[in-house]
Amino acid sequence: MSPLEAWELVLVKGSFLNSTHGALGCTACHLGNPQATDKEAAHEGLVAMPSDSVDHFCGSCHADIVVNHKNSLHTNLKCYYTQIEKRLGYDISGDPSVVRNFNKECAKCHASCGQCHVTRPVSVNGGFIDGHNFNKEPNSKDNCTACHGSRVGAEYFGENEGIPGDVHWYSQLMHCSACHTADAMHGSSATAKNRYTDTDMVRCEDCHADKKTANTFHSMHWGQLSCQVCHSQPYKNCNSCHTGGEGITGSSYITFKIAKNPIKSPERNYEYVPVRHVPIARNTFASWGISDLPNYNAEPTWKYATPHNIQRWTAQTDTTGSAWCGAKCHNSDYWLTLEDLAPDEVEANKDIVLTK
Amino acid sequence: MSKKHVLVLLALLAVTVLILAQCTEKYPAATKELNLASGNSCVNCHLDAEKLKKVATPLPPSNSDAGEG
């Protein structure tokens, strides 16, 4: 994603004026004063991002699409909200200080309709993707991985040094929306508290169910291991993150670890899955006045992961030269063990580590 | 015409009015001709790269590490 100059962010293409949305006229959505002769006066009362009032602007024509937007994790950020509550140990809706800080920092990642269909996300300064023309399908690079880029994007496009990208990309040129459907993105799952509890979240098996008995490994492990245990490659992990504008501290690192499934559910009933260390530390919220998360151990710091760098042949599946077919995986360094944990995170991960 | 027929006709009329009301344009027709003709309209600035360069406010530095996995 190439950076844009300030003027490029708001440069409208002539073709937009001939589009359905362009024909509405600028002030129908953005208000402001079209008769003014200078920038400040023209922008008085301007609504820069109309889709922040989704029901009023987008919903007036697209009611059937926006009806569930409040369920969308991109809108409500419940995924962050839930994790923070778990580690604090209480309902944060009654804590104005935490809510204020959450809205100031975490909520910057909120994505409205426009940030997927018109501009880049605000978290990367926004900017029209196609001169204000509306894209029905979000652009994988300018929209999706503008936010989901440091880990998923780098994996998918093969940007981690020495690690090829995902076969779905470089072989099939499948964009994010090929798997992550509009229904799921628009909030069809009312109960979703994170991406893996979204009932419309795609699973590999949705397309590849016919491979259940395709080979001995599949026959033995299908359903017991998530597909990524065998078919993903090493991925990026981060250990600490700070609020207050400091961002992630410490270096990220590439590794691959298998553990017991921390979030078993009927849809994801695997025994073993890859896990990724998420950017959390006891003092992550120090700038909010929370120097030590009281319920830090409520959740593993190694989280269920679906690395987006799928290959048929990986270090796990290529058994060339191995003494036996399971030699690469069983009792291997891929296993997350107590030795992999920092002393202060043993308790949080004790239920998912493996013992050699 | 019987009372029953009158009632049926009134009902049909009401349904027709309701359908037509729902189909009314929510927004006025395109105003681009007005905008393009006006020397101080939104589009005259936002379609012109040179004008935008003159009035653009510089961007704050971005955090390249920002992002959600």
Interface residues (C-beta under 8 A of the other chain):
Chain A: P3 E5 A6 W7 E8 L9 V10 L11 V12 K13 G14 L17 G22 A23 L24 G25 C26 T27 A28 H30 G32 P34 Q35 A36 T37 K39 A42 S60 C61 C109 S123 V124 N125 H132 A146 C147 H148 G149 S150 R151 V152 G153 K236 G247 I248 R276 V278
Chain B: K26 Y27 P28 A29 A30 T31 K32 L34 N35 L36 S38 N40 S41 C42 V43 C45 H46 L47 A49 L52 K53 V55 A56 T57 P58 L59 P60 S62 N63 D65 A66 G67 E68 G69
